[in-house]
């Protein structure tokens, strides 16, 4: 998880057992992926992903998904296309699947 070109947090997720580990770097707390929460749950992770996506209730959602080449609302698929970039901040995600 980056702020501009500064690495702020590394998030390791095991989707099989729904475990999450986060490593925060020496940056202001509000720039880290989970803020004060250093032991995020899988639910926290899913909420975080959705927070970096267009809201499910946004008018024109279907059109937006079509424009980015996504067939349904799936935060991971959306983030693979958009990197979680938002107009109101400089944070973004780089995702690797092992």
Phi and psi in radians as a Rosetta constraint file:
Dihedral C 1 N 2 CA 2 C 2 CIRCULARHARMONIC -2.024 0.35
Dihedral N 2 CA 2 C 2 N 3 CIRCULARHARMONIC 2.729 0.35
Dihedral C 2 N 3 CA 3 C 3 CIRCULARHARMONIC -2.105 0.35
Dihedral N 3 CA 3 C 3 N 4 CIRCULARHARMONIC 1.921 0.35
Dihedral C 3 N 4 CA 4 C 4 CIRCULARHARMONIC 0.967 0.35
Dihedral N 4 CA 4 C 4 N 5 CIRCULARHARMONIC -2.046 0.35
Dihedral C 4 N 5 CA 5 C 5 CIRCULARHARMONIC -1.835 0.35
Dihedral N 5 CA 5 C 5 N 6 CIRCULARHARMONIC 0.218 0.35
Dihedral C 5 N 6 CA 6 C 6 CIRCULARHARMONIC -1.721 0.35
Dihedral N 6 CA 6 C 6 N 7 CIRCULARHARMONIC 2.133 0.35
Dihedral C 6 N 7 CA 7 C 7 CIRCULARHARMONIC -1.266 0.35
Dihedral N 7 CA 7 C 7 N 8 CIRCULARHARMONIC 2.121 0.35
Dihedral C 7 N 8 CA 8 C 8 CIRCULARHARMONIC -1.838 0.35
Dihedral N 8 CA 8 C 8 N 9 CIRCULARHARMONIC -0.699 0.35
Dihedral C 8 N 9 CA 9 C 9 CIRCULARHARMONIC -2.573 0.35
Dihedral N 9 CA 9 C 9 N 10 CIRCULARHARMONIC 2.504 0.35
Dihedral C 9 N 10 CA 10 C 10 CIRCULARHARMONIC -1.950 0.35
Dihedral N 10 CA 10 C 10 N 11 CIRCULARHARMONIC 2.251 0.35
Dihedral C 10 N 11 CA 11 C 11 CIRCULARHARMONIC -2.028 0.35
Dihedral N 11 CA 11 C 11 N 12 CIRCULARHARMONIC 2.117 0.35
Dihedral C 11 N 12 CA 12 C 12 CIRCULARHARMONIC -1.840 0.35
Dihedral N 12 CA 12 C 12 N 13 CIRCULARHARMONIC 2.220 0.35
Dihedral C 12 N 13 CA 13 C 13 CIRCULARHARMONIC -2.246 0.35
Dihedral N 13 CA 13 C 13 N 14 CIRCULARHARMONIC 2.294 0.35
Dihedral C 13 N 14 CA 14 C 14 CIRCULARHARMONIC -1.881 0.35
Dihedral N 14 CA 14 C 14 N 15 CIRCULARHARMONIC 1.862 0.35
Dihedral C 14 N 15 CA 15 C 15 CIRCULARHARMONIC -1.259 0.35
Dihedral N 15 CA 15 C 15 N 16 CIRCULARHARMONIC -0.388 0.35
Dihedral C 15 N 16 CA 16 C 16 CIRCULARHARMONIC -1.151 0.35
Dihedral N 16 CA 16 C 16 N 17 CIRCULARHARMONIC -0.824 0.35
Dihedral C 16 N 17 CA 17 C 17 CIRCULARHARMONIC -1.887 0.35
Dihedral N 17 CA 17 C 17 N 18 CIRCULARHARMONIC 0.161 0.35
Dihedral C 17 N 18 CA 18 C 18 CIRCULARHARMONIC 0.955 0.35
Dihedral N 18 CA 18 C 18 N 19 CIRCULARHARMONIC 0.761 0.35
Dihedral C 18 N 19 CA 19 C 19 CIRCULARHARMONIC -1.788 0.35
Dihedral N 19 CA 19 C 19 N 20 CIRCULARHARMONIC 2.597 0.35
Dihedral C 19 N 20 CA 20 C 20 CIRCULARHARMONIC -2.343 0.35
Dihedral N 20 CA 20 C 20 N 21 CIRCULARHARMONIC 2.323 0.35
Dihedral C 20 N 21 CA 21 C 21 CIRCULARHARMONIC -2.239 0.35
Dihedral N 21 CA 21 C 21 N 22 CIRCULARHARMONIC 2.459 0.35
Dihedral C 21 N 22 CA 22 C 22 CIRCULARHARMONIC -2.263 0.35
Dihedral N 22 CA 22 C 22 N 23 CIRCULARHARMONIC 2.407 0.35
Dihedral C 22 N 23 CA 23 C 23 CIRCULARHARMONIC -2.053 0.35
Dihedral N 23 CA 23 C 23 N 24 CIRCULARHARMONIC 1.997 0.35
Dihedral C 23 N 24 CA 24 C 24 CIRCULARHARMONIC -1.700 0.35
Dihedral N 24 CA 24 C 24 N 25 CIRCULARHARMONIC 2.439 0.35
Dihedral C 24 N 25 CA 25 C 25 CIRCULARHARMONIC -1.601 0.35
Dihedral N 25 CA 25 C 25 N 26 CIRCULARHARMONIC 3.057 0.35
Dihedral C 25 N 26 CA 26 C 26 CIRCULARHARMONIC -1.361 0.35
Dihedral N 26 CA 26 C 26 N 27 CIRCULARHARMONIC 1.360 0.35
Dihedral C 26 N 27 CA 27 C 27 CIRCULARHARMONIC -2.355 0.35
Dihedral N 27 CA 27 C 27 N 28 CIRCULARHARMONIC 2.869 0.35
Dihedral C 27 N 28 CA 28 C 28 CIRCULARHARMONIC -0.956 0.35
Dihedral N 28 CA 28 C 28 N 29 CIRCULARHARMONIC 2.453 0.35
Dihedral C 28 N 29 CA 29 C 29 CIRCULARHARMONIC -0.920 0.35
Dihedral N 29 CA 29 C 29 N 30 CIRCULARHARMONIC -0.658 0.35
Dihedral C 29 N 30 CA 30 C 30 CIRCULARHARMONIC -1.229 0.35
Dihedral N 30 CA 30 C 30 N 31 CIRCULARHARMONIC -0.169 0.35
Dihedral C 30 N 31 CA 31 C 31 CIRCULARHARMONIC -1.644 0.35
Dihedral N 31 CA 31 C 31 N 32 CIRCULARHARMONIC -0.099 0.35
Dihedral C 31 N 32 CA 32 C 32 CIRCULARHARMONIC -1.456 0.35
Dihedral N 32 CA 32 C 32 N 33 CIRCULARHARMONIC 2.823 0.35
Dihedral C 32 N 33 CA 33 C 33 CIRCULARHARMONIC -1.068 0.35
Dihedral N 33 CA 33 C 33 N 34 CIRCULARHARMONIC -0.685 0.35
Dihedral C 33 N 34 CA 34 C 34 CIRCULARHARMONIC -2.110 0.35
Dihedral N 34 CA 34 C 34 N 35 CIRCULARHARMONIC 0.217 0.35
Dihedral C 34 N 35 CA 35 C 35 CIRCULARHARMONIC 1.063 0.35
Dihedral N 35 CA 35 C 35 N 36 CIRCULARHARMONIC -2.273 0.35
Dihedral C 35 N 36 CA 36 C 36 CIRCULARHARMONIC -1.178 0.35
Dihedral N 36 CA 36 C 36 N 37 CIRCULARHARMONIC -0.371 0.35
Dihedral C 36 N 37 CA 37 C 37 CIRCULARHARMONIC -1.311 0.35
Dihedral N 37 CA 37 C 37 N 38 CIRCULARHARMONIC 1.780 0.35
Dihedral C 37 N 38 CA 38 C 38 CIRCULARHARMONIC -1.615 0.35
Dihedral N 38 CA 38 C 38 N 39 CIRCULARHARMONIC -0.095 0.35
Dihedral C 38 N 39 CA 39 C 39 CIRCULARHARMONIC -2.224 0.35
Dihedral N 39 CA 39 C 39 N 40 CIRCULARHARMONIC 1.140 0.35
Dihedral C 39 N 40 CA 40 C 40 CIRCULARHARMONIC -1.190 0.35
Dihedral N 40 CA 40 C 40 N 41 CIRCULARHARMONIC 2.545 0.35
Dihedral C 40 N 41 CA 41 C 41 CIRCULARHARMONIC -1.514 0.35
Dihedral N 41 CA 41 C 41 N 42 CIRCULARHARMONIC 3.010 0.35
Dihedral C 41 N 42 CA 42 C 42 CIRCULARHARMONIC -1.118 0.35
Dihedral N 42 CA 42 C 42 N 43 CIRCULARHARMONIC -0.613 0.35
Dihedral C 42 N 43 CA 43 C 43 CIRCULARHARMONIC -1.111 0.35
Dihedral N 43 CA 43 C 43 N 44 CIRCULARHARMONIC -0.744 0.35
Dihedral C 43 N 44 CA 44 C 44 CIRCULARHARMONIC -1.020 0.35
Dihedral N 44 CA 44 C 44 N 45 CIRCULARHARMONIC -0.731 0.35
Dihedral C 44 N 45 CA 45 C 45 CIRCULARHARMONIC -1.081 0.35
Dihedral N 45 CA 45 C 45 N 46 CIRCULARHARMONIC -0.821 0.35
Dihedral C 45 N 46 CA 46 C 46 CIRCULARHARMONIC -1.086 0.35
Dihedral N 46 CA 46 C 46 N 47 CIRCULARHARMONIC -0.713 0.35
Dihedral C 46 N 47 CA 47 C 47 CIRCULARHARMONIC -1.099 0.35
Dihedral N 47 CA 47 C 47 N 48 CIRCULARHARMONIC -0.745 0.35
Dihedral C 47 N 48 CA 48 C 48 CIRCULARHARMONIC -1.026 0.35
Dihedral N 48 CA 48 C 48 N 49 CIRCULARHARMONIC -0.825 0.35
Dihedral C 48 N 49 CA 49 C 49 CIRCULARHARMONIC -1.002 0.35
Dihedral N 49 CA 49 C 49 N 50 CIRCULARHARMONIC -0.827 0.35
Dihedral C 49 N 50 CA 50 C 50 CIRCULARHARMONIC -1.110 0.35
Dihedral N 50 CA 50 C 50 N 51 CIRCULARHARMONIC -0.543 0.35
Dihedral C 50 N 51 CA 51 C 51 CIRCULARHARMONIC -1.183 0.35
Dihedral N 51 CA 51 C 51 N 52 CIRCULARHARMONIC -0.325 0.35
Dihedral C 51 N 52 CA 52 C 52 CIRCULARHARMONIC -1.723 0.35
Dihedral N 52 CA 52 C 52 N 53 CIRCULARHARMONIC 0.185 0.35
Dihedral C 52 N 53 CA 53 C 53 CIRCULARHARMONIC -2.029 0.35
Dihedral N 53 CA 53 C 53 N 54 CIRCULARHARMONIC 2.894 0.35
Dihedral C 53 N 54 CA 54 C 54 CIRCULARHARMONIC -1.063 0.35
Dihedral N 54 CA 54 C 54 N 55 CIRCULARHARMONIC 2.431 0.35
Dihedral C 54 N 55 CA 55 C 55 CIRCULARHARMONIC -1.078 0.35
Dihedral N 55 CA 55 C 55 N 56 CIRCULARHARMONIC 2.521 0.35
Dihedral C 55 N 56 CA 56 C 56 CIRCULARHARMONIC -1.029 0.35
Dihedral N 56 CA 56 C 56 N 57 CIRCULARHARMONIC -0.498 0.35
Dihedral C 56 N 57 CA 57 C 57 CIRCULARHARMONIC -1.605 0.35
Dihedral N 57 CA 57 C 57 N 58 CIRCULARHARMONIC 0.043 0.35
Dihedral C 57 N 58 CA 58 C 58 CIRCULARHARMONIC -1.137 0.35
Dihedral N 58 CA 58 C 58 N 59 CIRCULARHARMONIC 2.314 0.35
Dihedral C 58 N 59 CA 59 C 59 CIRCULARHARMONIC -1.063 0.35
Dihedral N 59 CA 59 C 59 N 60 CIRCULARHARMONIC 2.432 0.35
Dihedral C 59 N 60 CA 60 C 60 CIRCULARHARMONIC 1.393 0.35
Dihedral N 60 CA 60 C 60 N 61 CIRCULARHARMONIC 0.284 0.35
Dihedral C 60 N 61 CA 61 C 61 CIRCULARHARMONIC -1.007 0.35
Dihedral N 61 CA 61 C 61 N 62 CIRCULARHARMONIC -0.823 0.35
Dihedral C 61 N 62 CA 62 C 62 CIRCULARHARMONIC -1.011 0.35
Dihedral N 62 CA 62 C 62 N 63 CIRCULARHARMONIC -0.744 0.35
Dihedral C 62 N 63 CA 63 C 63 CIRCULARHARMONIC -1.119 0.35
Dihedral N 63 CA 63 C 63 N 64 CIRCULARHARMONIC -0.760 0.35
Dihedral C 63 N 64 CA 64 C 64 CIRCULARHARMONIC -1.041 0.35
Dihedral N 64 CA 64 C 64 N 65 CIRCULARHARMONIC -0.833 0.35
Dihedral C 64 N 65 CA 65 C 65 CIRCULARHARMONIC -1.051 0.35
Dihedral N 65 CA 65 C 65 N 66 CIRCULARHARMONIC -0.731 0.35
Dihedral C 65 N 66 CA 66 C 66 CIRCULARHARMONIC -1.075 0.35
Dihedral N 66 CA 66 C 66 N 67 CIRCULARHARMONIC -0.748 0.35
Dihedral C 66 N 67 CA 67 C 67 CIRCULARHARMONIC -1.095 0.35
Dihedral N 67 CA 67 C 67 N 68 CIRCULARHARMONIC -0.595 0.35
Dihedral C 67 N 68 CA 68 C 68 CIRCULARHARMONIC -1.612 0.35
Dihedral N 68 CA 68 C 68 N 69 CIRCULARHARMONIC 0.000 0.35
Dihedral C 68 N 69 CA 69 C 69 CIRCULARHARMONIC 1.423 0.35
Dihedral N 69 CA 69 C 69 N 70 CIRCULARHARMONIC 0.580 0.35
Dihedral C 69 N 70 CA 70 C 70 CIRCULARHARMONIC -2.061 0.35
Dihedral N 70 CA 70 C 70 N 71 CIRCULARHARMONIC 2.322 0.35
Dihedral C 70 N 71 CA 71 C 71 CIRCULARHARMONIC -1.487 0.35
Dihedral N 71 CA 71 C 71 N 72 CIRCULARHARMONIC -0.416 0.35
Dihedral C 71 N 72 CA 72 C 72 CIRCULARHARMONIC -2.592 0.35
Dihedral N 72 CA 72 C 72 N 73 CIRCULARHARMONIC 2.880 0.35
Dihedral C 72 N 73 CA 73 C 73 CIRCULARHARMONIC -1.305 0.35
Dihedral N 73 CA 73 C 73 N 74 CIRCULARHARMONIC 1.823 0.35
Dihedral C 73 N 74 CA 74 C 74 CIRCULARHARMONIC -2.418 0.35
Dihedral N 74 CA 74 C 74 N 75 CIRCULARHARMONIC 1.903 0.35
Dihedral C 74 N 75 CA 75 C 75 CIRCULARHARMONIC -0.918 0.35
Dihedral N 75 CA 75 C 75 N 76 CIRCULARHARMONIC -0.719 0.35
Dihedral C 75 N 76 CA 76 C 76 CIRCULARHARMONIC -1.137 0.35
Dihedral N 76 CA 76 C 76 N 77 CIRCULARHARMONIC -0.756 0.35
Dihedral C 76 N 77 CA 77 C 77 CIRCULARHARMONIC -1.136 0.35
Dihedral N 77 CA 77 C 77 N 78 CIRCULARHARMONIC -0.729 0.35
Dihedral C 77 N 78 CA 78 C 78 CIRCULARHARMONIC -1.080 0.35
Dihedral N 78 CA 78 C 78 N 79 CIRCULARHARMONIC -0.781 0.35
Dihedral C 78 N 79 CA 79 C 79 CIRCULARHARMONIC -1.184 0.35
Dihedral N 79 CA 79 C 79 N 80 CIRCULARHARMONIC -0.510 0.35
Dihedral C 79 N 80 CA 80 C 80 CIRCULARHARMONIC -1.103 0.35
Dihedral N 80 CA 80 C 80 N 81 CIRCULARHARMONIC -0.556 0.35
Dihedral C 80 N 81 CA 81 C 81 CIRCULARHARMONIC -1.485 0.35
Dihedral N 81 CA 81 C 81 N 82 CIRCULARHARMONIC -0.710 0.35
Dihedral C 81 N 82 CA 82 C 82 CIRCULARHARMONIC -1.797 0.35
Dihedral N 82 CA 82 C 82 N 83 CIRCULARHARMONIC -0.269 0.35
Dihedral C 82 N 83 CA 83 C 83 CIRCULARHARMONIC 1.055 0.35
Dihedral N 83 CA 83 C 83 N 84 CIRCULARHARMONIC 0.329 0.35
Dihedral C 83 N 84 CA 84 C 84 CIRCULARHARMONIC 1.221 0.35
Dihedral N 84 CA 84 C 84 N 85 CIRCULARHARMONIC 0.343 0.35
Dihedral C 84 N 85 CA 85 C 85 CIRCULARHARMONIC -1.243 0.35
Dihedral N 85 CA 85 C 85 N 86 CIRCULARHARMONIC 2.383 0.35
Dihedral C 85 N 86 CA 86 C 86 CIRCULARHARMONIC -2.220 0.35
Dihedral N 86 CA 86 C 86 N 87 CIRCULARHARMONIC 2.650 0.35
Dihedral C 86 N 87 CA 87 C 87 CIRCULARHARMONIC -1.162 0.35
Dihedral N 87 CA 87 C 87 N 88 CIRCULARHARMONIC -0.497 0.35
Dihedral C 87 N 88 CA 88 C 88 CIRCULARHARMONIC -1.575 0.35
Dihedral N 88 CA 88 C 88 N 89 CIRCULARHARMONIC -0.054 0.35
Dihedral C 88 N 89 CA 89 C 89 CIRCULARHARMONIC -2.620 0.35
Dihedral N 89 CA 89 C 89 N 90 CIRCULARHARMONIC 3.129 0.35
Dihedral C 89 N 90 CA 90 C 90 CIRCULARHARMONIC -1.889 0.35
Dihedral N 90 CA 90 C 90 N 91 CIRCULARHARMONIC 0.223 0.35
Dihedral C 90 N 91 CA 91 C 91 CIRCULARHARMONIC -1.425 0.35
Dihedral N 91 CA 91 C 91 N 92 CIRCULARHARMONIC 2.623 0.35
Dihedral C 91 N 92 CA 92 C 92 CIRCULARHARMONIC -2.794 0.35
Dihedral N 92 CA 92 C 92 N 93 CIRCULARHARMONIC 2.897 0.35
Dihedral C 92 N 93 CA 93 C 93 CIRCULARHARMONIC -2.075 0.35
Dihedral N 93 CA 93 C 93 N 94 CIRCULARHARMONIC 2.528 0.35
Dihedral C 93 N 94 CA 94 C 94 CIRCULARHARMONIC -2.092 0.35
Dihedral N 94 CA 94 C 94 N 95 CIRCULARHARMONIC 2.156 0.35
Dihedral C 94 N 95 CA 95 C 95 CIRCULARHARMONIC -1.931 0.35
Dihedral N 95 CA 95 C 95 N 96 CIRCULARHARMONIC 2.395 0.35
Dihedral C 95 N 96 CA 96 C 96 CIRCULARHARMONIC -2.192 0.35
Dihedral N 96 CA 96 C 96 N 97 CIRCULARHARMONIC 2.411 0.35
Dihedral C 96 N 97 CA 97 C 97 CIRCULARHARMONIC -2.021 0.35
Dihedral N 97 CA 97 C 97 N 98 CIRCULARHARMONIC 2.141 0.35
